[in-house]
Structure formats: C-alpha cells, structure tokens
Amino acid sequence: MPMDFPDMKSLQFAAKVHKFREVEEGEAEEHYRNALADHVSTIDFLESEEIRNKVGWDRFTDEQNRDTLRRRGFRC
C-alpha cells in the first residue's frame, strides 16, 4: 500500500518505526528526509523512495520513477 510522507511529523513517525535517530537541532527537513530514506533503503527500498519523494509510489512522476530506477542500479 502506498504511503505519503508530506511533512516532518510523518517523517518522525517513520523514524520511530524504523528505529532511526531524532531530528537534530536546526536540521533541515530535506536533510533529515534524505538521511531517513537512506537508512530505510536497506529495510524497504520502495518505502525509502516514498520518504524521499514525499508521496506514495502510485503518484511518482516520470522523473521520480527514473531516479528510483537509477538508485536501484538500473540504466535509464
């Protein structure tokens, strides 16, 4: 089931689920989002891409789909 991660609150919830660290003081959302996505990628690659893209896989743009495939190691 696709999941959206539109804001810091949703990221913090995902971080707790995946036993990731808390947000550091002054840390930008985009930095935290990418760090969390990198952490989750070893557990659930698709969810990590949803975290990175803020929306569920069913709403990825063509560019987001290409970036996902590139991160996974496919040539696009």
mmCIF file of the N, C-alpha and C atoms, coordinates in Angstrom:
data_MODEL
# 
_entry.id   MODEL 
# 
loop_
_atom_site.group_PDB 
_atom_site.id 
_atom_site.type_symbol 
_atom_site.label_atom_id 
_atom_site.label_alt_id 
_atom_site.label_comp_id 
_atom_site.label_asym_id 
_atom_site.label_entity_id 
_atom_site.label_seq_id 
_atom_site.pdbx_PDB_ins_code 
_atom_site.Cartn_x 
_atom_site.Cartn_y 
_atom_site.Cartn_z 
_atom_site.occupancy 
_atom_site.B_iso_or_equiv 
_atom_site.pdbx_formal_charge 
_atom_site.auth_seq_id 
_atom_site.auth_comp_id 
_atom_site.auth_asym_id 
_atom_site.auth_atom_id 
_atom_site.pdbx_PDB_model_num 
ATOM 1   N N  . MET A 1 1  ? 0.841  -1.175 0.000   1.00 0.00 ? 1  MET A N  1 
ATOM 2   C CA . MET A 1 1  ? 0.000  0.000  0.000   1.00 0.00 ? 1  MET A CA 1 
ATOM 3   C C  . MET A 1 1  ? 0.887  1.240  0.000   1.00 0.00 ? 1  MET A C  1 
ATOM 4   N N  . PRO A 1 2  ? 0.686  2.154  -0.918  1.00 0.00 ? 2  PRO A N  1 
ATOM 5   C CA . PRO A 1 2  ? 1.486  3.373  -0.992  1.00 0.00 ? 2  PRO A CA 1 
ATOM 6   C C  . PRO A 1 2  ? 1.287  4.254  0.240   1.00 0.00 ? 2  PRO A C  1 
ATOM 7   N N  . MET A 1 3  ? 2.357  4.939  0.643   1.00 0.00 ? 3  MET A N  1 
ATOM 8   C CA . MET A 1 3  ? 2.293  5.849  1.790   1.00 0.00 ? 3  MET A CA 1 
ATOM 9   C C  . MET A 1 3  ? 2.866  7.206  1.397   1.00 0.00 ? 3  MET A C  1 
ATOM 10  N N  . ASP A 1 4  ? 2.273  8.258  1.940   1.00 0.00 ? 4  ASP A N  1 
ATOM 11  C CA . ASP A 1 4  ? 2.773  9.609  1.739   1.00 0.00 ? 4  ASP A CA 1 
ATOM 12  C C  . ASP A 1 4  ? 3.528  10.047 2.991   1.00 0.00 ? 4  ASP A C  1 
ATOM 13  N N  . PHE A 1 5  ? 4.565  10.838 2.785   1.00 0.00 ? 5  PHE A N  1 
ATOM 14  C CA . PHE A 1 5  ? 5.350  11.405 3.874   1.00 0.00 ? 5  PHE A CA 1 
ATOM 15  C C  . PHE A 1 5  ? 5.504  12.906 3.601   1.00 0.00 ? 5  PHE A C  1 
ATOM 16  N N  . PRO A 1 6  ? 4.411  13.660 3.745   1.00 0.00 ? 6  PRO A N  1 
ATOM 17  C CA . PRO A 1 6  ? 4.401  15.045 3.296   1.00 0.00 ? 6  PRO A CA 1 
ATOM 18  C C  . PRO A 1 6  ? 5.089  16.053 4.215   1.00 0.00 ? 6  PRO A C  1 
ATOM 19  N N  . ASP A 1 7  ? 5.305  15.675 5.480   1.00 0.00 ? 7  ASP A N  1 
ATOM 20  C CA . ASP A 1 7  ? 5.793  16.683 6.432   1.00 0.00 ? 7  ASP A CA 1 
ATOM 21  C C  . ASP A 1 7  ? 6.697  16.054 7.483   1.00 0.00 ? 7  ASP A C  1 
ATOM 22  N N  . MET A 1 8  ? 7.243  16.903 8.341   1.00 0.00 ? 8  MET A N  1 
ATOM 23  C CA . MET A 1 8  ? 8.173  16.452 9.372   1.00 0.00 ? 8  MET A CA 1 
ATOM 24  C C  . MET A 1 8  ? 7.499  15.497 10.353  1.00 0.00 ? 8  MET A C  1 
ATOM 25  N N  . LYS A 1 9  ? 6.249  15.717 10.654  1.00 0.00 ? 9  LYS A N  1 
ATOM 26  C CA . LYS A 1 9  ? 5.538  14.831 11.581  1.00 0.00 ? 9  LYS A CA 1 
ATOM 27  C C  . LYS A 1 9  ? 5.507  13.399 11.033  1.00 0.00 ? 9  LYS A C  1 
ATOM 28  N N  . SER A 1 10 ? 5.219  13.241 9.761   1.00 0.00 ? 10 SER A N  1 
ATOM 29  C CA . SER A 1 10 ? 5.180  11.900 9.162   1.00 0.00 ? 10 SER A CA 1 
ATOM 30  C C  . SER A 1 10 ? 6.575  11.285 9.116   1.00 0.00 ? 10 SER A C  1 
ATOM 31  N N  . LEU A 1 11 ? 7.596  12.120 8.924   1.00 0.00 ? 11 LEU A N  1 
ATOM 32  C CA . LEU A 1 11 ? 8.974  11.610 8.930   1.00 0.00 ? 11 LEU A CA 1 
ATOM 33  C C  . LEU A 1 11 ? 9.375  11.132 10.323  1.00 0.00 ? 11 LEU A C  1 
ATOM 34  N N  . GLN A 1 12 ? 8.995  11.883 11.332  1.00 0.00 ? 12 GLN A N  1 
ATOM 35  C CA . GLN A 1 12 ? 9.325  11.495 12.700  1.00 0.00 ? 12 GLN A CA 1 
ATOM 36  C C  . GLN A 1 12 ? 8.634  10.190 13.083  1.00 0.00 ? 12 GLN A C  1 
ATOM 37  N N  . PHE A 1 13 ? 7.421  9.997  12.630  1.00 0.00 ? 13 PHE A N  1 
ATOM 38  C CA . PHE A 1 13 ? 6.720  8.742  12.892  1.00 0.00 ? 13 PHE A CA 1 
ATOM 39  C C  . PHE A 1 13 ? 7.447  7.584  12.207  1.00 0.00 ? 13 PHE A C  1 
ATOM 40  N N  . ALA A 1 14 ? 7.821  7.774  10.944  1.00 0.00 ? 14 ALA A N  1 
ATOM 41  C CA . ALA A 1 14 ? 8.550  6.728  10.215  1.00 0.00 ? 14 ALA A CA 1 
ATOM 42  C C  . ALA A 1 14 ? 9.895  6.446  10.879  1.00 0.00 ? 14 ALA A C  1 
ATOM 43  N N  . ALA A 1 15 ? 10.546 7.480  11.380  1.00 0.00 ? 15 ALA A N  1 
ATOM 44  C CA . ALA A 1 15 ? 11.838 7.305  12.047  1.00 0.00 ? 15 ALA A CA 1 
ATOM 45  C C  . ALA A 1 15 ? 11.696 6.424  13.278  1.00 0.00 ? 15 ALA A C  1 
ATOM 46  N N  . LYS A 1 16 ? 10.642 6.621  14.043  1.00 0.00 ? 16 LYS A N  1 
ATOM 47  C CA . LYS A 1 16 ? 10.405 5.774  15.218  1.00 0.00 ? 16 LYS A CA 1 
ATOM 48  C C  . LYS A 1 16 ? 10.147 4.337  14.806  1.00 0.00 ? 16 LYS A C  1 
ATOM 49  N N  . VAL A 1 17 ? 9.344  4.142  13.782  1.00 0.00 ? 17 VAL A N  1 
ATOM 50  C CA . VAL A 1 17 ? 9.042  2.784  13.300  1.00 0.00 ? 17 VAL A CA 1 
ATOM 51  C C  . VAL A 1 17 ? 10.319 2.072  12.882  1.00 0.00 ? 17 VAL A C  1 
ATOM 52  N N  . HIS A 1 18 ? 11.215 2.803  12.225  1.00 0.00 ? 18 HIS A N  1 
ATOM 53  C CA . HIS A 1 18 ? 12.438 2.204  11.689  1.00 0.00 ? 18 HIS A CA 1 
ATOM 54  C C  . HIS A 1 18 ? 13.646 2.357  12.615  1.00 0.00 ? 18 HIS A C  1 
ATOM 55  N N  . LYS A 1 19 ? 13.387 2.810  13.853  1.00 0.00 ? 19 LYS A N  1 
ATOM 56  C CA . LYS A 1 19 ? 14.434 2.961  14.865  1.00 0.00 ? 19 LYS A CA 1 
ATOM 57  C C  . LYS A 1 19 ? 15.585 3.832  14.371  1.00 0.00 ? 19 LYS A C  1 
ATOM 58  N N  . PHE A 1 20 ? 15.206 4.966  13.799  1.00 0.00 ? 20 PHE A N  1 
ATOM 59  C CA . PHE A 1 20 ? 16.173 5.938  13.310  1.00 0.00 ? 20 PHE A CA 1 
ATOM 60  C C  . PHE A 1 20 ? 16.287 7.053  14.329  1.00 0.00 ? 20 PHE A C  1 
ATOM 61  N N  . ARG A 1 21 ? 17.321 7.819  14.223  1.00 0.00 ? 21 ARG A N  1 
ATOM 62  C CA . ARG A 1 21 ? 17.578 8.905  15.176  1.00 0.00 ? 21 ARG A CA 1 
ATOM 63  C C  . ARG A 1 21 ? 16.522 10.012 15.093  1.00 0.00 ? 21 ARG A C  1 
ATOM 64  N N  . GLU A 1 22 ? 16.517 10.856 16.118  1.00 0.00 ? 22 GLU A N  1 
ATOM 65  C CA . GLU A 1 22 ? 15.628 12.016 16.130  1.00 0.00 ? 22 GLU A CA 1 
ATOM 66  C C  . GLU A 1 22 ? 16.234 13.142 15.291  1.00 0.00 ? 22 GLU A C  1 
ATOM 67  N N  . VAL A 1 23 ? 15.424 14.116 14.989  1.00 0.00 ? 23 VAL A N  1 
ATOM 68  C CA . VAL A 1 23 ? 15.874 15.281 14.233  1.00 0.00 ? 23 VAL A CA 1 
ATOM 69  C C  . VAL A 1 23 ? 16.861 16.063 15.088  1.00 0.00 ? 23 VAL A C  1 
ATOM 70  N N  . GLU A 1 24 ? 17.983 16.430 14.493  1.00 0.00 ? 24 GLU A N  1 
ATOM 71  C CA . GLU A 1 24 ? 18.968 17.235 15.203  1.00 0.00 ? 24 GLU A CA 1 
ATOM 72  C C  . GLU A 1 24 ? 18.518 18.696 15.211  1.00 0.00 ? 24 GLU A C  1 
ATOM 73  N N  . GLU A 1 25 ? 18.907 19.407 16.224  1.00 0.00 ? 25 GLU A N  1 
ATOM 74  C CA . GLU A 1 25 ? 18.510 20.810 16.341  1.00 0.00 ? 25 GLU A CA 1 
ATOM 75  C C  . GLU A 1 25 ? 18.986 21.592 15.123  1.00 0.00 ? 25 GLU A C  1 
ATOM 76  N N  . GLY A 1 26 ? 18.058 22.311 14.500  1.00 0.00 ? 26 GLY A N  1 
ATOM 77  C CA . GLY A 1 26 ? 18.374 23.128 13.340  1.00 0.00 ? 26 GLY A CA 1 
ATOM 78  C C  . GLY A 1 26 ? 18.500 22.354 12.031  1.00 0.00 ? 26 GLY A C  1 
ATOM 79  N N  . GLU A 1 27 ? 18.264 21.046 12.064  1.00 0.00 ? 27 GLU A N  1 
ATOM 80  C CA . GLU A 1 27 ? 18.405 20.227 10.857  1.00 0.00 ? 27 GLU A CA 1 
ATOM 81  C C  . GLU A 1 27 ? 17.258 20.512 9.886   1.00 0.00 ? 27 GLU A C  1 
ATOM 82  N N  . ALA A 1 28 ? 17.586 20.727 8.648   1.00 0.00 ? 28 ALA A N  1 
ATOM 83  C CA . ALA A 1 28 ? 16.580 20.990 7.625   1.00 0.00 ? 28 ALA A CA 1 
ATOM 84  C C  . ALA A 1 28 ? 15.799 19.717 7.316   1.00 0.00 ? 28 ALA A C  1 
ATOM 85  N N  . GLU A 1 29 ? 14.516 19.908 7.014   1.00 0.00 ? 29 GLU A N  1 
ATOM 86  C CA . GLU A 1 29 ? 13.663 18.759 6.700   1.00 0.00 ? 29 GLU A CA 1 
ATOM 87  C C  . GLU A 1 29 ? 14.234 17.933 5.557   1.00 0.00 ? 29 GLU A C  1 
ATOM 88  N N  . GLU A 1 30 ? 14.713 18.575 4.518   1.00 0.00 ? 30 GLU A N  1 
ATOM 89  C CA . GLU A 1 30 ? 15.216 17.848 3.340   1.00 0.00 ? 30 GLU A CA 1 
ATOM 90  C C  . GLU A 1 30 ? 16.428 16.989 3.704   1.00 0.00 ? 30 GLU A C  1 
ATOM 91  N N  . HIS A 1 31 ? 17.297 17.495 4.555   1.00 0.00 ? 31 HIS A N  1 
ATOM 92  C CA . HIS A 1 31 ? 18.463 16.717 5.000   1.00 0.00 ? 31 HIS A CA 1 
ATOM 93  C C  . HIS A 1 31 ? 18.014 15.508 5.810   1.00 0.00 ? 31 HIS A C  1 
ATOM 94  N N  . TYR A 1 32 ? 17.101 15.727 6.747   1.00 0.00 ? 32 TYR A N  1 
ATOM 95  C CA . TYR A 1 32 ? 16.589 14.633 7.567   1.00 0.00 ? 32 TYR A CA 1 
ATOM 96  C C  . TYR A 1 32 ? 15.854 13.613 6.702   1.00 0.00 ? 32 TYR A C  1 
ATOM 97  N N  . ARG A 1 33 ? 15.067 14.090 5.758   1.00 0.00 ? 33 ARG A N  1 
ATOM 98  C CA . ARG A 1 33 ? 14.309 13.221 4.853   1.00 0.00 ? 33 ARG A CA 1 
ATOM 99  C C  . ARG A 1 33 ? 15.260 12.287 4.082   1.00 0.00 ? 33 ARG A C  1 
ATOM 100 N N  . ASN A 1 34 ? 16.332 12.846 3.543   1.00 0.00 ? 34 ASN A N  1 
ATOM 101 C CA . ASN A 1 34 ? 17.280 12.034 2.782   1.00 0.00 ? 34 ASN A CA 1 
ATOM 102 C C  . ASN A 1 34 ? 18.041 11.050 3.671   1.00 0.00 ? 34 ASN A C  1 
ATOM 103 N N  . ALA A 1 35 ? 18.410 11.492 4.869   1.00 0.00 ? 35 ALA A N  1 
ATOM 104 C CA . ALA A 1 35 ? 19.104 10.595 5.793   1.00 0.00 ? 35 ALA A CA 1 
ATOM 105 C C  . ALA A 1 35 ? 18.190 9.430  6.205   1.00 0.00 ? 35 ALA A C  1 
ATOM 106 N N  . LEU A 1 36 ? 16.931 9.725  6.485   1.00 0.00 ? 36 LEU A N  1 
ATOM 107 C CA . LEU A 1 36 ? 15.966 8.685  6.831   1.00 0.00 ? 36 LEU A CA 1 
ATOM 108 C C  . LEU A 1 36 ? 15.739 7.747  5.650   1.00 0.00 ? 36 LEU A C  1 
ATOM 109 N N  . ALA A 1 37 ? 15.598 8.300  4.466   1.00 0.00 ? 37 ALA A N  1 
ATOM 110 C CA . ALA A 1 37 ? 15.393 7.476  3.270   1.00 0.00 ? 37 ALA A CA 1 
ATOM 111 C C  . ALA A 1 37 ? 16.593 6.556  3.043   1.00 0.00 ? 37 ALA A C  1 
ATOM 112 N N  . ASP A 1 38 ? 17.806 7.058  3.244   1.00 0.00 ? 38 ASP A N  1 
ATOM 113 C CA . ASP A 1 38 ? 18.998 6.214  3.103   1.00 0.00 ? 38 ASP A CA 1 
ATOM 114 C C  . ASP A 1 38 ? 18.976 5.080  4.117   1.00 0.00 ? 38 ASP A C  1 
ATOM 115 N N  . HIS A 1 39 ? 18.586 5.384  5.337   1.00 0.00 ? 39 HIS A N  1 
ATOM 116 C CA . HIS A 1 39 ? 18.501 4.358  6.387   1.00 0.00 ? 39 HIS A CA 1 
ATOM 117 C C  . HIS A 1 39 ? 17.454 3.297  6.035   1.00 0.00 ? 39 HIS A C  1 
ATOM 118 N N  . VAL A 1 40 ? 16.297 3.720  5.601   1.00 0.00 ? 40 VAL A N  1 
ATOM 119 C CA . VAL A 1 40 ? 15.190 2.806  5.309   1.00 0.00 ? 40 VAL A CA 1 
ATOM 120 C C  . VAL A 1 40 ? 15.459 1.983  4.049   1.00 0.00 ? 40 VAL A C  1 
ATOM 121 N N  . SER A 1 41 ? 16.306 2.470  3.164   1.00 0.00 ? 41 SER A N  1 
ATOM 122 C CA . SER A 1 41 ? 16.530 1.770  1.887   1.00 0.00 ? 41 SER A CA 1 
ATOM 123 C C  . SER A 1 41 ? 17.046 0.352  2.074   1.00 0.00 ? 41 SER A C  1 
ATOM 124 N N  . THR A 1 42 ? 17.759 0.084  3.158   1.00 0.00 ? 42 THR A N  1 
ATOM 125 C CA . THR A 1 42 ? 18.248 -1.277 3.406   1.00 0.00 ? 42 THR A CA 1 
ATOM 126 C C  . THR A 1 42 ? 17.150 -2.182 3.972   1.00 0.00 ? 42 THR A C  1 
ATOM 127 N N  . ILE A 1 43 ? 16.081 -1.576 4.436   1.00 0.00 ? 43 ILE A N  1 
ATOM 128 C CA . ILE A 1 43 ? 14.961 -2.314 5.036   1.00 0.00 ? 43 ILE A CA 1 
ATOM 129 C C  . ILE A 1 43 ? 13.838 -2.488 4.020   1.00 0.00 ? 43 ILE A C  1 
ATOM 130 N N  . ASP A 1 44 ? 13.472 -1.383 3.372   1.00 0.00 ? 44 ASP A N  1 
ATOM 131 C CA . ASP A 1 44 ? 12.366 -1.383 2.404   1.00 0.00 ? 44 ASP A CA 1 
ATOM 132 C C  . ASP A 1 44 ? 12.643 -0.294 1.373   1.00 0.00 ? 44 ASP A C  1 
ATOM 133 N N  . PHE A 1 45 ? 13.211 -0.709 0.243   1.00 0.00 ? 45 PHE A N  1 
ATOM 134 C CA . PHE A 1 45 ? 13.645 0.262  -0.765  1.00 0.00 ? 45 PHE A CA 1 
ATOM 135 C C  . PHE A 1 45 ? 12.491 1.129  -1.256  1.00 0.00 ? 45 PHE A C  1 
ATOM 136 N N  . LEU A 1 46 ? 11.351 0.535  -1.525  1.00 0.00 ? 46 LEU A N  1 
ATOM 137 C CA . LEU A 1 46 ? 10.227 1.311  -2.053  1.00 0.00 ? 46 LEU A CA 1 
ATOM 138 C C  . LEU A 1 46 ? 9.743  2.351  -1.045  1.00 0.00 ? 46 LEU A C  1 
ATOM 139 N N  . GLU A 1 47 ? 9.648  1.968  0.214   1.00 0.00 ? 47 GLU A N  1 
ATOM 140 C CA . GLU A 1 47 ? 9.250  2.949  1.235   1.00 0.00 ? 47 GLU A CA 1 
ATOM 141 C C  . GLU A 1 47 ? 10.282 4.064  1.332   1.00 0.00 ? 47 GLU A C  1 
ATOM 142 N N  . SER A 1 48 ? 11.543 3.739  1.189   1.00 0.00 ? 48 SER A N  1 
ATOM 143 C CA . SER A 1 48 ? 12.567 4.787  1.244   1.00 0.00 ? 48 SER A CA 1 
ATOM 144 C C  . SER A 1 48 ? 12.373 5.799  0.115   1.00 0.00 ? 48 SER A C  1 
ATOM 145 N N  . GLU A 1 49 ? 11.953 5.327  -1.043  1.00 0.00 ? 49 GLU A N  1 
ATOM 146 C CA . GLU A 1 49 ? 11.702 6.238  -2.153  1.00 0.00 ? 49 GLU A CA 1 
ATOM 147 C C  . GLU A 1 49 ? 10.442 7.072  -1.909  1.00 0.00 ? 49 GLU A C  1 
ATOM 148 N N  . GLU A 1 50 ? 9.465  6.506  -1.243  1.00 0.00 ? 50 GLU A N  1 
ATOM 149 C CA . GLU A 1 50 ? 8.277  7.278  -0.876  1.00 0.00 ? 50 GLU A CA 1 
ATOM 150 C C  . GLU A 1 50 ? 8.648  8.377  0.118   1.00 0.00 ? 50 GLU A C  1 
ATOM 151 N N  . ILE A 1 51 ? 9.538  8.062  1.047   1.00 0.00 ? 51 ILE A N  1 
ATOM 152 C CA . ILE A 1 51 ? 10.015 9.066  2.002   1.00 0.00 ? 51 ILE A CA 1 
ATOM 153 C C  . ILE A 1 51 ? 10.750 10.163 1.240   1.00 0.00 ? 51 ILE A C  1 
ATOM 154 N N  . ARG A 1 52 ? 11.641 9.763  0.357   1.00 0.00 ? 52 ARG A N  1 
ATOM 155 C CA . ARG A 1 52 ? 12.442 10.723 -0.406  1.00 0.00 ? 52 ARG A CA 1 
ATOM 156 C C  . ARG A 1 52 ? 11.568 11.633 -1.283  1.00 0.00 ? 52 ARG A C  1 
ATOM 157 N N  . ASN A 1 53 ? 10.513 11.051 -1.883  1.00 0.00 ? 53 ASN A N  1 
ATOM 158 C CA . ASN A 1 53 ? 9.665  11.786 -2.822  1.00 0.00 ? 53 ASN A CA 1 
ATOM 159 C C  . ASN A 1 53 ? 8.433  12.425 -2.196  1.00 0.00 ? 53 ASN A C  1 
ATOM 160 N N  . LYS A 1 54 ? 8.172  12.158 -0.932  1.00 0.00 ? 54 LYS A N  1 
ATOM 161 C CA . LYS A 1 54 ? 7.060  12.725 -0.165  1.00 0.00 ? 54 LYS A CA 1 
ATOM 162 C C  . LYS A 1 54 ? 5.699  12.110 -0.487  1.00 0.00 ? 54 LYS A C  1 
ATOM 163 N N  . VAL A 1 55 ? 5.618  11.300 -1.533  1.00 0.00 ? 55 VAL A N  1 
ATOM 164 C CA . VAL A 1 55 ? 4.333  10.708 -1.944  1.00 0.00 ? 55 VAL A CA 1 
ATOM 165 C C  . VAL A 1 55 ? 4.495  9.212  -2.179  1.00 0.00 ? 55 VAL A C  1 
ATOM 166 N N  . GLY A 1 56 ? 3.356  8.510  -2.154  1.00 0.00 ? 56 GLY A N  1 
ATOM 167 C CA . GLY A 1 56 ? 3.350  7.085  -2.423  1.00 0.00 ? 56 GLY A CA 1 
ATOM 168 C C  . GLY A 1 56 ? 3.774  6.781  -3.854  1.00 0.00 ? 56 GLY A C  1 
ATOM 169 N N  . TRP A 1 57 ? 4.265  5.557  -4.061  1.00 0.00 ? 57 TRP A N  1 
ATOM 170 C CA . TRP A 1 57 ? 4.791  5.158  -5.367  1.00 0.00 ? 57 TRP A CA 1 
ATOM 171 C C  . TRP A 1 57 ? 3.773  5.313  -6.488  1.00 0.00 ? 57 TRP A C  1 
ATOM 172 N N  . ASP A 1 58 ? 2.496  5.242  -6.162  1.00 0.00 ? 58 ASP A N  1 
ATOM 173 C CA . ASP A 1 58 ? 1.462  5.353  -7.192  1.00 0.00 ? 58 ASP A CA 1 
ATOM 174 C C  . ASP A 1 58 ? 1.308  6.775  -7.724  1.00 0.00 ? 58 ASP A C  1 
ATOM 175 N N  . ARG A 1 59 ? 1.982  7.737  -7.078  1.00 0.00 ? 59 ARG A N  1 
ATOM 176 C CA . ARG A 1 59 ? 1.909  9.131  -7.528  1.00 0.00 ? 59 ARG A CA 1 
ATOM 177 C C  . ARG A 1 59 ? 3.267  9.693  -7.912  1.00 0.00 ? 59 ARG A C  1 
ATOM 178 N N  . PHE A 1 60 ? 4.278  8.822  -8.100  1.00 0.00 ? 60 PHE A N  1 
ATOM 179 C CA . PHE A 1 60 ? 5.587  9.282  -8.551  1.00 0.00 ? 60 PHE A CA 1 
ATOM 180 C C  . PHE A 1 60 ? 5.456  9.882  -9.945  1.00 0.00 ? 60 PHE A C  1 
ATOM 181 N N  . THR A 1 61 ? 6.197  10.937 -10.187 1.00 0.00 ? 61 THR A N  1 
ATOM 182 C CA . THR A 1 61 ? 6.277  11.496 -11.528 1.00 0.00 ? 61 THR A CA 1 
ATOM 183 C C  . THR A 1 61 ? 7.204  10.617 -12.368 1.00 0.00 ? 61 THR A C  1 
ATOM 184 N N  . ASP A 1 62 ? 7.236  10.850 -13.654 1.00 0.00 ? 62 ASP A N  1 
ATOM 185 C CA . ASP A 1 62 ? 8.155  10.100 -14.519 1.00 0.00 ? 62 ASP A CA 1 
ATOM 186 C C  . ASP A 1 62 ? 9.601  10.303 -14.065 1.00 0.00 ? 62 ASP A C  1 
ATOM 187 N N  . GLU A 1 63 ? 9.942  11.520 -13.704 1.00 0.00 ? 63 GLU A N  1 
ATOM 188 C CA . GLU A 1 63 ? 11.298 11.811 -13.240 1.00 0.00 ? 63 GLU A CA 1 
ATOM 189 C C  . GLU A 1 63 ? 11.618 11.060 -11.941 1.00 0.00 ? 63 GLU A C  1 
ATOM 190 N N  . GLN A 1 64 ? 10.664 11.024 -11.018 1.00 0.00 ? 64 GLN A N  1 
ATOM 191 C CA . GLN A 1 64 ? 10.875 10.287 -9.773  1.00 0.00 ? 64 GLN A CA 1 
ATOM 192 C C  . GLN A 1 64 ? 11.024 8.792  -10.045 1.00 0.00 ? 64 GLN A C  1 
ATOM 193 N N  . ASN A 1 65 ? 10.252 8.261  -10.976 1.00 0.00 ? 65 ASN A N  1 
ATOM 194 C CA . ASN A 1 65 ? 10.395 6.851  -11.345 1.00 0.00 ? 65 ASN A CA 1 
ATOM 195 C C  . ASN A 1 65 ? 11.784 6.581  -11.916 1.00 0.00 ? 65 ASN A C  1 
ATOM 196 N N  . ARG A 1 66 ? 12.282 7.453  -12.788 1.00 0.00 ? 66 ARG A N  1 
ATOM 197 C CA . ARG A 1 66 ? 13.623 7.281  -13.356 1.00 0.00 ? 66 ARG A CA 1 
ATOM 198 C C  . ARG A 1 66 ? 14.685 7.345  -12.261 1.00 0.00 ? 66 ARG A C  1 
ATOM 199 N N  . ASP A 1 67 ? 14.550 8.323  -11.337 1.00 0.00 ? 67 ASP A N  1 
ATOM 200 C CA . ASP A 1 67 ? 15.512 8.444  -10.248 1.00 0.00 ? 67 ASP A CA 1 
ATOM 201 C C  . ASP A 1 67 ? 15.501 7.204  -9.354  1.00 0.00 ? 67 ASP A C  1 
ATOM 202 N N  . THR A 1 68 ? 14.316 6.664  -9.112  1.00 0.00 ? 68 THR A N  1 
ATOM 203 C CA . THR A 1 68 ? 14.195 5.441  -8.314  1.00 0.00 ? 68 THR A CA 1 
ATOM 204 C C  . THR A 1 68 ? 14.927 4.290  -8.993  1.00 0.00 ? 68 THR A C  1 
ATOM 205 N N  . LEU A 1 69 ? 14.717 4.140  -10.275 1.00 0.00 ? 69 LEU A N  1 
ATOM 206 C CA . LEU A 1 69 ? 15.398 3.069  -11.014 1.00 0.00 ? 69 LEU A CA 1 
ATOM 207 C C  . LEU A 1 69 ? 16.909 3.274  -11.023 1.00 0.00 ? 69 LEU A C  1 
ATOM 208 N N  . ARG A 1 70 ? 17.353 4.503  -11.151 1.00 0.00 ? 70 ARG A N  1 
ATOM 209 C CA . ARG A 1 70 ? 18.791 4.783  -11.122 1.00 0.00 ? 70 ARG A CA 1 
ATOM 210 C C  . ARG A 1 70 ? 19.391 4.412  -9.766  1.00 0.00 ? 70 ARG A C  1 
ATOM 211 N N  . ARG A 1 71 ? 18.698 4.781  -8.684  1.00 0.00 ? 71 ARG A N  1 
ATOM 212 C CA . ARG A 1 71 ? 19.191 4.456  -7.350  1.00 0.00 ? 71 ARG A CA 1 
ATOM 213 C C  . ARG A 1 71 ? 19.258 2.946  -7.145  1.00 0.00 ? 71 ARG A C  1 
ATOM 214 N N  . ARG A 1 72 ? 18.374 2.233  -7.801  1.00 0.00 ? 72 ARG A N  1 
ATOM 215 C CA . ARG A 1 72 ? 18.326 0.784  -7.670  1.00 0.00 ? 72 ARG A CA 1 
ATOM 216 C C  . ARG A 1 72 ? 19.370 0.106  -8.562  1.00 0.00 ? 72 ARG A C  1 
ATOM 217 N N  . GLY A 1 73 ? 19.985 0.915  -9.447  1.00 0.00 ? 73 GLY A N  1 
ATOM 218 C CA . GLY A 1 73 ? 21.059 0.367  -10.262 1.00 0.00 ? 73 GLY A CA 1 
ATOM 219 C C  . GLY A 1 73 ? 20.674 0.006  -11.671 1.00 0.00 ? 73 GLY A C  1 
ATOM 220 N N  . PHE A 1 74 ? 19.497 0.409  -12.107 1.00 0.00 ? 74 PHE A N  1 
ATOM 221 C CA . PHE A 1 74 ? 19.074 0.155  -13.491 1.00 0.00 ? 74 PHE A CA 1 
ATOM 222 C C  . PHE A 1 74 ? 19.489 1.325  -14.359 1.00 0.00 ? 74 PHE A C  1 
ATOM 223 N N  . ARG A 1 75 ? 19.818 1.032  -15.607 1.00 0.00 ? 75 ARG A N  1 
ATOM 224 C CA . ARG A 1 75 ? 20.148 2.105  -16.544 1.00 0.00 ? 75 ARG A CA 1 
ATOM 225 C C  . ARG A 1 75 ? 18.885 2.651  -17.175 1.00 0.00 ? 75 ARG A C  1 
ATOM 226 N N  . CYS A 1 76 ? 18.751 3.968  -17.147 1.00 0.00 ? 76 CYS A N  1 
ATOM 227 C CA . CYS A 1 76 ? 17.566 4.622  -17.731 1.00 0.00 ? 76 CYS A CA 1 
ATOM 228 C C  . CYS A 1 76 ? 17.978 5.643  -18.760 1.00 0.00 ? 76 CYS A C  1 
# 
